[in-house]
């Protein structure tokens, strides 16, 4: 079964929350954990009754409620959880784990990229590994922060002002373990979003099915959300 889950929650005509969760394959009930996490956040968002001014607190409460719900399963389940608050012309990221959030300009400039909560990602950030080495690292799958952990912490980014044609991506590691950031950016920075989504899915699937040279090839669930301010 696919242990990922995705959701888009409309708040009002100018606000929405995008969500991706990736149930931990190394823990029991990954599929249930990811679904439960999203249901928890969406339930809290429904309680604000379309008041976009309450989005930040609602998302944080939703993450906390998701953690409580997954822990209450009592089986050691875990999931990542990534959310982007779209409010007018701004995007704000929230994440736990290694599901990635990107904001990319039409010319390919990365305006925002979240840092995965993993030892390998921290090593890249510190300059101890480069991206290519990290893609093939034997401990890339290890995650140091997740929904379902007593020590869960929420990483909140600053709001990013979106220009026309900027693209927002949220993705499980089925995408980021098979395509490098530069490849993802090239696919999503321009053209219709439906075509960009198809290109991403097709290339990731090909990588998963065939190992060629130094290219990564890691079969996994694949889920992502794309959004563009038009």
HELIX and SHEET records of a PDB file:
HELIX    1   1 UNK A   30  UNK A   47  1                                  18    
HELIX    2   2 UNK A   52  UNK A   54  5                                   3    
HELIX    3   3 UNK A   55  UNK A   72  1                                  18    
HELIX    4   4 UNK A  119  UNK A  125  1                                   7    
HELIX    5   5 UNK A  131  UNK A  135  1                                   5    
HELIX    6   6 UNK A  173  UNK A  176  1                                   4    
HELIX    7   7 UNK A  181  UNK A  188  1                                   8    
HELIX    8   8 UNK A  193  UNK A  209  1                                  17    
SHEET    1   A 5 UNK A   4  UNK A  12  0                                        
SHEET    2   A 5 UNK A  15  UNK A  22 -1                                        
SHEET    3   A 5 UNK A  81  UNK A  87 -1                                        
SHEET    4   A 5 UNK A  90  UNK A  96 -1                                        
SHEET    5   A 5 UNK A 155  UNK A 156 -1                                        
SHEET    1   B 5 UNK A   4  UNK A  12  0                                        
SHEET    2   B 5 UNK A  15  UNK A  22 -1                                        
SHEET    3   B 5 UNK A  81  UNK A  87 -1                                        
SHEET    4   B 5 UNK A  90  UNK A  96 -1                                        
SHEET    5   B 5 UNK A 160  UNK A 161 -1                                        
SHEET    1   C 4 UNK A 110  UNK A 113  0                                        
SHEET    2   C 4 UNK A 100  UNK A 104 -1                                        
SHEET    3   C 4 UNK A 167  UNK A 171 -1                                        
SHEET    4   C 4 UNK A 224  UNK A 228 -1                                        
END                                                                             
